[in-house]
Amino acid sequence: MEEETERLQHEDNPQPARTPVGFPQVKNQEKSSNKKALLIIFVLAILIGAAGWFFFGRGESQSSEENESTPTPFEEEATPTPKVEIDREKVKVQVLNGTGISGGAAQLKKELEDLGYSQIDVGNASGQTYTSVEVTFSDATPDAVKDEIQDALEDIYQDVEVKTGSLDRYDIKIITGYPKGFTPTPTKKPTVTSTPAPTGGVTGTITPSPTSNLTSTPTPTQAP
């Protein structure tokens, strides 16, 4: 009976249903927001990297392709000209003074000896009116010797005339001319004085003047 009475009381006065009490999910929301931020940063990093490769990597690849496609021009190295050895001791040279300047041929001989030439003969030319130096090379003279002798003469003399021909005893024949800096002295012409003829009407005896014996003085030989 009591149990039935209690059951009836419970049915007459039912208790209200309990509402579950919940707490805000703060930590879970923070975790989800962090994940979203990381995802956004990751996506932006990928986009930035792709854009950087597009602008910079593509340009470098194009430049490397251009460098590969453009052949580098081949520059040939200049081959040095071999130096020709000159056997100066076998070259025979004749030097003639053609200006009348004392010692002109001897001075040129010394210059050639300084270059290494030893077989040199000096003398006077038949004419002493040369103003330009005249050099004649034999047909067998090497080009190296010709160039060396011509350069030496151009350094010493005002004008140089070069010829090639047949020589009997020598390989080179040189007739000297005016050296650089030389100015010839003008030659003075002798002055002719006229003697007036005696006037008429003069009487007297003409006494002849005594004749003097003239002794000729020999002309000194000019040094070559």
TANORCOR-V623288 format. One record per residue. RES is the residue in one letter. PHI is phi in radians with two decimals (* if undefined). D_FIRST is the distance of its C-alpha to the first C-alpha in Angstrom with 2 decimals. Layout:
BEGIN
res->RES phi->PHI d_first->D_FIRST
res->RES phi->PHI d_first->D_FIRST
END
This chain:
BEGIN
res->M phi->* d_first->0.00
res->E phi->-1.14 d_first->3.80
res->E phi->-1.13 d_first->5.49
res->E phi->-1.23 d_first->5.16
res->T phi->-1.13 d_first->6.12
res->E phi->-1.12 d_first->8.73
res->R phi->-1.09 d_first->9.96
res->L phi->-1.16 d_first->10.60
res->Q phi->-1.14 d_first->12.37
res->H phi->-1.13 d_first->14.33
res->E phi->-1.21 d_first->15.38
res->D phi->-1.26 d_first->16.46
res->N phi->-2.07 d_first->18.36
res->P phi->-1.23 d_first->19.85
res->Q phi->-1.45 d_first->22.16
res->P phi->-1.16 d_first->25.82
res->A phi->-1.21 d_first->27.38
res->R phi->-1.38 d_first->29.62
res->T phi->-1.59 d_first->33.26
res->P phi->-1.13 d_first->35.24
res->V phi->-1.58 d_first->37.93
res->G phi->-1.94 d_first->41.38
res->F phi->-1.92 d_first->44.65
res->P phi->-1.07 d_first->48.05
res->Q phi->-1.48 d_first->49.83
res->V phi->-1.23 d_first->53.03
res->K phi->-1.16 d_first->54.34
res->N phi->-1.15 d_first->53.83
res->Q phi->-1.17 d_first->55.73
res->E phi->-1.13 d_first->58.57
res->K phi->-1.11 d_first->58.90
res->S phi->-1.18 d_first->59.13
res->S phi->-1.19 d_first->61.69
res->N phi->-1.14 d_first->63.76
res->K phi->-1.11 d_first->63.79
res->K phi->-1.12 d_first->64.97
res->A phi->-1.12 d_first->67.71
res->L phi->-1.11 d_first->68.90
res->L phi->-1.13 d_first->68.97
res->I phi->-1.13 d_first->70.99
res->I phi->-1.08 d_first->73.40
res->F phi->-1.11 d_first->73.83
res->V phi->-1.14 d_first->74.62
res->L phi->-1.11 d_first->77.10
res->A phi->-1.09 d_first->78.77
res->I phi->-1.12 d_first->79.26
res->L phi->-1.12 d_first->80.71
res->I phi->-1.11 d_first->83.03
res->G phi->-1.09 d_first->84.21
res->A phi->-1.14 d_first->84.89
res->A phi->-1.14 d_first->86.81
res->G phi->-1.10 d_first->88.82
res->W phi->-1.14 d_first->89.76
res->F phi->-1.10 d_first->90.76
res->F phi->-1.46 d_first->93.15
res->F phi->-1.63 d_first->94.43
res->G phi->-1.13 d_first->94.00
res->R phi->-1.18 d_first->95.43
res->G phi->-1.13 d_first->98.44
res->E phi->-1.15 d_first->99.10
res->S phi->-1.15 d_first->98.83
res->Q phi->-1.13 d_first->101.27
res->S phi->-1.14 d_first->103.70
res->S phi->-1.15 d_first->103.52
res->E phi->-1.14 d_first->104.15
res->E phi->-1.14 d_first->107.12
res->N phi->-1.14 d_first->108.48
res->E phi->-1.23 d_first->108.16
res->S phi->-1.34 d_first->109.79
res->T phi->-1.53 d_first->112.67
res->P phi->-1.26 d_first->115.16
res->T phi->-1.35 d_first->116.72
res->P phi->-1.12 d_first->120.49
res->F phi->-1.52 d_first->122.56
res->E phi->-1.75 d_first->125.12
res->E phi->-1.40 d_first->128.15
res->E phi->-1.35 d_first->129.53
res->A phi->-1.21 d_first->133.15
res->T phi->-1.41 d_first->135.36
res->P phi->-1.13 d_first->137.79
res->T phi->-1.27 d_first->141.42
res->P phi->-1.12 d_first->143.08
res->K phi->-1.36 d_first->145.82
res->V phi->-1.47 d_first->149.26
res->E phi->-1.39 d_first->151.36
res->I phi->-1.88 d_first->154.91
res->D phi->-1.59 d_first->157.79
res->R phi->-1.20 d_first->159.88
res->E phi->-1.19 d_first->162.49
res->K phi->-1.64 d_first->163.79
res->V phi->-1.51 d_first->164.21
res->K phi->-1.72 d_first->167.82
res->V phi->-2.18 d_first->168.30
res->Q phi->-2.04 d_first->171.48
res->V phi->-2.07 d_first->171.44
res->L phi->-2.08 d_first->174.38
res->N phi->-1.39 d_first->175.04
res->G phi->-2.01 d_first->175.48
res->T phi->-2.01 d_first->175.45
res->G phi->1.47 d_first->178.25
res->I phi->-1.34 d_first->175.78
res->S phi->-1.08 d_first->176.96
res->G phi->1.38 d_first->174.53
res->G phi->-1.14 d_first->172.24
res->A phi->-1.24 d_first->172.17
res->A phi->-1.13 d_first->171.76
res->Q phi->-1.15 d_first->168.76
res->L phi->-1.18 d_first->167.04
res->K phi->-1.03 d_first->167.85
res->K phi->-1.11 d_first->165.98
res->E phi->-1.10 d_first->162.92
res->L phi->-1.24 d_first->162.90
res->E phi->-1.14 d_first->163.33
res->D phi->-1.14 d_first->160.24
res->L phi->-1.39 d_first->158.32
res->G phi->2.06 d_first->159.59
res->Y phi->-1.46 d_first->162.65
res->S phi->-2.09 d_first->165.63
res->Q phi->-1.55 d_first->168.32
res->I phi->-2.24 d_first->169.68
res->D phi->-1.95 d_first->173.30
res->V phi->-2.08 d_first->174.54
res->G phi->-3.07 d_first->177.61
res->N phi->-1.88 d_first->178.93
res->A phi->-1.32 d_first->178.56
res->S phi->-1.13 d_first->181.68
res->G phi->-1.95 d_first->180.58
res->Q phi->-2.02 d_first->179.24
res->T phi->-2.03 d_first->177.74
res->Y phi->-1.31 d_first->174.21
res->T phi->-1.81 d_first->171.53
res->S phi->-1.82 d_first->168.55
res->V phi->-1.26 d_first->167.88
res->E phi->-2.08 d_first->168.49
res->V phi->-2.09 d_first->166.66
res->T phi->-2.11 d_first->167.38
res->F phi->-1.80 d_first->165.13
res->S phi->-1.27 d_first->166.31
res->D phi->-1.12 d_first->164.43
res->A phi->-1.58 d_first->163.08
res->T phi->-1.23 d_first->161.57
res->P phi->-1.10 d_first->157.77
res->D phi->-1.10 d_first->155.60
res->A phi->-1.10 d_first->154.04
res->V phi->-1.20 d_first->157.50
res->K phi->-1.03 d_first->158.40
res->D phi->-1.11 d_first->155.27
res->E phi->-1.17 d_first->155.78
res->I phi->-1.16 d_first->159.47
res->Q phi->-1.13 d_first->158.87
res->D phi->-1.09 d_first->156.08
res->A phi->-1.14 d_first->158.34
res->L phi->-1.17 d_first->161.23
res->E phi->-1.16 d_first->159.03
res->D phi->-1.34 d_first->157.96
res->I phi->-1.75 d_first->161.59
res->Y phi->-1.88 d_first->163.66
res->Q phi->-1.22 d_first->163.52
res->D phi->-2.34 d_first->163.84
res->V phi->-2.26 d_first->163.54
res->E phi->-1.92 d_first->165.05
res->V phi->-1.88 d_first->163.73
res->K phi->-2.32 d_first->165.77
res->T phi->-2.28 d_first->165.57
res->G phi->-2.89 d_first->168.69
res->S phi->-1.60 d_first->170.83
res->L phi->-2.14 d_first->172.01
res->D phi->-1.36 d_first->174.52
res->R phi->-1.82 d_first->173.88
res->Y phi->-2.19 d_first->170.73
res->D phi->-1.58 d_first->167.15
res->I phi->-2.42 d_first->167.00
res->K phi->-2.17 d_first->169.79
res->I phi->-2.20 d_first->169.19
res->I phi->-1.93 d_first->171.65
res->T phi->-1.21 d_first->170.50
res->G phi->-2.23 d_first->170.06
res->Y phi->-1.29 d_first->169.20
res->P phi->-1.28 d_first->166.36
res->K phi->-1.13 d_first->163.60
res->G phi->1.50 d_first->164.72
res->F phi->-1.57 d_first->168.41
res->T phi->-2.12 d_first->170.62
res->P phi->-1.16 d_first->174.15
res->T phi->-1.43 d_first->177.03
res->P phi->-1.12 d_first->179.09
res->T phi->-1.47 d_first->182.67
res->K phi->-1.45 d_first->185.41
res->K phi->-1.44 d_first->188.27
res->P phi->-1.16 d_first->191.80
res->T phi->-1.57 d_first->193.61
res->V phi->-1.67 d_first->197.02
res->T phi->-1.84 d_first->199.66
res->S phi->-1.47 d_first->202.65
res->T phi->-1.72 d_first->206.13
res->P phi->-1.19 d_first->208.39
res->A phi->-1.29 d_first->211.71
res->P phi->-1.17 d_first->214.86
res->T phi->-1.42 d_first->216.72
res->G phi->-1.28 d_first->220.25
res->G phi->1.57 d_first->223.41
res->V phi->-1.69 d_first->222.75
res->T phi->-1.91 d_first->225.66
res->G phi->2.71 d_first->225.59
res->T phi->-1.79 d_first->225.23
res->I phi->-1.54 d_first->221.85
res->T phi->-1.67 d_first->221.27
res->P phi->-1.19 d_first->218.89
res->S phi->-1.39 d_first->216.06
res->P phi->-1.19 d_first->215.74
res->T phi->-1.55 d_first->213.39
res->S phi->-1.68 d_first->210.63
res->N phi->-1.41 d_first->209.35
res->L phi->-1.60 d_first->205.62
res->T phi->-1.85 d_first->203.50
res->S phi->-1.34 d_first->200.32
res->T phi->-1.73 d_first->197.11
res->P phi->-1.19 d_first->194.76
res->T phi->-1.36 d_first->191.28
res->P phi->-1.19 d_first->188.53
res->T phi->-1.30 d_first->186.26
res->Q phi->-1.38 d_first->182.72
res->A phi->-1.30 d_first->179.87
res->P phi->-1.17 d_first->177.42
END
